[in-house]
Amino acid sequence: METTFVLVHSPAVGPETWAPAAAALERRGHRAVVPDLTGVAAGPLPSWPRAVEAVRSAAPAGPLVLVAHSNAGHLLPAVKEGLGGRVVACVFAEAHLPPAAGLVKPVAERFLPFLRKLAGRDGVLPRWTDWRDPAEVAALLPDPETRERVVSGQPRLPLGYFTQPVPVPAGWDDVRCSFLWYGPPYDEVAAEARQRGWTVARVPGGHLHQVVAPDAVAEALVRLSLKS
């Protein structure tokens, strides 16, 4: 059966961050879906089971390539387990790398003080792009219309999303795993991926480069995940 790329966005942003790359993959004759994770943090903790269900509901039958961006990397092992053995490859696109097994939190402890300052009295954070200087956001997304679509599609996450432990099932990395990076500071994560024996590739750009250069990113995803 035909393999489908399942492009998983960080719950801090929205599906528009993968939509251009999905279209680029389809132009190359591949199937691609982008599950919508914008609502997974709504409701009581833990929220990660809702992320697993959102991906499972969107994924078609047949073999799957899971592709995670940014914070979605922490979710990928649980998502893979929820898909019941259909995943043939995992690609981490500027995504955090989970451990081999155990538990992982969606953000490193050193970032929690920053997030606590951002959270309002209700414990809810601003949108991800509002954490940054507008000039930085404009550099990440130079086209104004694209920037508006990405910005308007973001949810506001509760602080608790970033403090909840997410399970990492042992053996999740028993398929072909690879890492795609665009630029610093993910060069450090790329080095860790190499140490794990993964294939690593770079497409130079900013953290949302799959929105800016979807064709180049789509080509890299195919090279990294599908055997020739």
N, C-alpha and C positions, 0 to 999 in steps of 0.2 A: 504494500500500500504506500501511497505517497506520504512523505514526511511533511509535517506542519510545523512551522516556526511559531512558538507561543512567546510573544514579547511581553514581558512582565515589567510594568513601570513601578517606580517607587510609590508607595502610598502617599508620600509627601507632595507628589505632583499629579499628573493625570494622563490618560491614554493618548493625548495629543503628542506627548513626548516620544511615542513610538509609531504613531500613525504614518508619518512620511516614510519611515524605513519599511513598514509593512507593505505599503504601496510599491516601494522599490523592489522588495522581494517578489511580489506578485508579478511585476513587469518582467522579472527574470524567470518566470514559470514556476515559482514556489508558492505554496499556500502559507498564509500568515494570519494570525489572529492576535488581537490586543485585548486581553481581559480588562475590565474596568474595576480598579481597586479603590476608587475614590471614596466609596462608602464603607470600607471595611473597618475603619476606626470608630464608626458610630455604634453605640451600644456598650455593654459592659465588657470588661477585660476577662479573658484574653481575646484579642482581636485577630490573632494570626489564623485561627480556624476559618474565619470568614474570608480571609485572603485565599486560603487553600480552596475553599468552595467556589469562590469567584473564578479562579483559574480552571478548576475542574468543570464548571458549568460552561465555560467558553471553549474548552479544548475539544476538537472533533475526535472521532475514532481514528485509530491508526497510530503510527510512530510519531513522536514529538521531539522537537528540539526546544528546550527551555532556555530562554535568554532573559537575564535579569539585568536591570540598570540600577546603579546606585544602591539605595537602601533596600531594594528588593532582594539583594544578594543574601541577606540574612534569612529570607523566607524560602529560598529555593529548595533546600533539603526537605522541608515539610511539604512543600508543594509537590516535589517529585514523588514523595511517598504517597501522597494523596491521589496521584495519577495511576497508581497500581501497575508499575512496570512498563509503561508505554514510552517512557523517556529514553531516547537513544543518545542524547548529548546534552550537556549544559554549557552555556556560554555566559560568562560574567563580563558585562560591558561596563567598565568603570564602576564595578559593583564591589561591595564589601564581601570578603571571603569568610564563610562560616568555618568553624572547626570541623574536625573529622567526626565528632560525636559530642553529645552533651547538651548544653544550653548556651544560647547566645542572646545578648540584648541588642536591639536595633541601633543603638548608638554607644560609642565608647564612653566610659565613665567620665573622662576628662571634658567631654562636651556638655554634660548635664548641667553644670552651673550656668553656661551660656543659655541653654534652653529654658531653664527655670526663670532667668531674668526676662526672657521674651514672653513667657506665658502670662496671660492676664490673671485676674483674680479668680476667674472661672476655670483656670488650669488649661486653657486652650491657646495654642500657638497661632501667630499670624501665618499667612500663606508663606510657602517656602521662599518665593522670590522676594517677599517683604523682609526676610532676614538679611538681605543684601542691599548694597548701594545700587540705586537705579542705573548708574553707569556700568556696573558689573553685569547686571541683567541684560542691558542693551548690548554689551560685548558678547554675551553668551548667545543672544538671539537678535542678530542685527536687523532682520526684517520686521518692521513694526506690526504688520498684520499677523505674522507667525507668533511674535511675542505676545500679542493680545490674546490669541487663542490659547497659548500655553498658560499664561498668567490667569486667565479667567477660568481655566479648567482645574485649578488646584483646590483641594480641600483645606480646611483648617484642622490640624490634628490635635488631639488632647496630649498633654505631656505624658500621660500614662502609656501612650503607645510606645514611647521610646524607653520606658523602664521595664516593660513586661519581658520576661524570659521566653524565648522561642525555642522549642525543641529541635535538636539536630540529630536525626536518626543515623545510627552507625551504618556505614555502607552506602550512604547517599552518593558518594563520588565513585561508584563502581562502573560508571559510564565515561565516555569521552568528555573530558572537561577542558575548557580553555578560557583564556582571559584576553579581552580586548580593551586597550586603553587609549585615551586621547592625549593626555598631558599630565603634568604635575598637579596634585601630589600623588596621583595614582601610579607613578613610576615605582613607588615603594611597594604597592600592592602587586604590580606586575612582577617585581622581583620575588615576592613571596610565591606567586603562582608558578614561576619558573622552578623554584625550589621544590615545589610539589610535583614537578615533572610534567606540568601542563604546557600545551602550546600557547604561546603569547604572541600577539600582533598589536601593532599600533597604527591608528589612523589619526594623524595630528589634528588637534582641535580643542575646543572647550568641552565642559562637562556635559553639555546637551548637544554634542556634535551629530548625533543621529537625527536631530531635527534640521540642522544646518546643511549637512552633507549626507542625506539618506542613501544615495546610491553607493558611495564609497563604503559606508558602514554595512550596507546589505551585502556587498561583495565580500567584505571581511567575515561576516557571519557565516556565509556559505562556505568559505575556505576553512574556517575554524571548526565547523560542526559536521560537515558532510564528507564522508570518505570518497576519494576519487576512484 
